[in-house]
């Protein structure tokens, strides 16, 4: 499993490399979608932290809070952590994830945060199911990985799966 900030940094670097801006909303959704597809394809979680159902969709809290100061503006720097007693960008521990994350960027990187949010809010999505049953009444309810996995496994087997999230 990966640190969610390492996955976020991968997408931020792609943003820098391609010139496609990434806002906090877009980043949070990209990290969630990557986690969902990874669960659906491998059966294993990508992220070491849970996804929560917030009013505006599925959120990985560490990603949201690390970049919230950018508001709706493009993120201009990567998340850092201590590495050998110095601050350095948080990076992936498993290089084999790069082709998978590249594909997520290729398919979803073109969409805005609002577009990605709309995808994650559709009926029968994990966020919608949790939000409608628990989230409206309680803050920060965890969306179970089993629910995310089941949803994305259905997408894996569906025609034109890459356009849904």
GISUL-V582564 format. One record per residue. PSI is psi in radians with two decimals (none if undefined). OMEGA is omega as a letter, one per 20 degrees, with the letter a starting at -180 (none if undefined). Layout:
PSI	OMEGA
PSI	OMEGA
This chain:
2.62	a
2.69	r
2.26	a
-0.56	r
-0.50	r
-0.71	r
-0.76	r
-0.78	r
-0.61	r
-0.83	a
-0.60	r
-0.75	r
-0.71	r
-0.67	r
-0.81	r
-0.77	a
-0.58	a
-0.27	a
0.10	r
1.92	a
2.60	r
2.11	r
3.00	r
-0.76	a
-0.81	a
-0.74	a
-0.81	r
-0.73	a
-0.70	r
-0.75	r
-0.75	r
-0.81	a
-0.72	r
-0.76	r
-0.77	a
-0.85	r
-0.65	r
-0.77	r
-0.78	a
-0.62	a
-0.70	a
-0.34	a
-0.04	a
2.58	r
2.49	r
-0.69	a
2.56	r
-0.04	r
2.70	a
2.79	r
2.42	a
2.65	r
1.88	r
2.95	a
-0.69	a
0.35	r
-3.00	r
2.36	a
2.39	r
1.86	a
-0.75	a
-0.59	r
-0.85	a
-0.92	a
-0.52	r
-0.46	a
0.14	a
-0.46	a
-0.30	r
-0.23	a
-2.26	r
0.11	r
2.82	r
2.41	r
2.31	a
0.02	r
2.70	a
2.78	r
2.46	a
2.81	r
3.02	r
2.26	r
1.93	a
0.83	r
0.29	r
2.74	r
2.27	r
2.71	r
2.46	r
2.21	a
2.84	r
2.49	r
-0.33	a
1.76	a
-0.36	r
-0.23	r
-0.28	a
-0.87	r
-0.66	r
-0.85	a
-0.58	r
-0.73	a
-0.72	r
-0.80	r
-0.77	a
-0.73	a
-0.77	a
-0.27	a
-0.39	a
-0.30	a
2.65	r
2.93	r
-0.66	r
-0.73	r
-0.81	a
-0.66	r
-0.75	r
-0.66	r
-0.72	a
-0.16	a
0.01	a
2.76	r
2.54	r
0.15	r
2.75	r
-0.74	r
-0.84	a
-0.75	a
-0.76	a
-0.76	a
-0.80	a
-0.47	a
-0.55	a
-0.65	a
-0.62	a
-0.38	a
-0.24	a
2.42	r
2.53	r
0.85	r
2.33	r
2.35	r
2.00	a
2.41	r
-0.60	r
-0.66	r
-0.74	r
-0.79	a
-0.82	a
-0.75	a
-0.85	a
-0.50	r
-0.63	r
-0.68	r
-0.64	r
-0.67	a
-0.03	a
2.61	r
2.53	r
0.69	a
-0.54	a
-0.23	a
-0.07	r
2.71	r
none	none
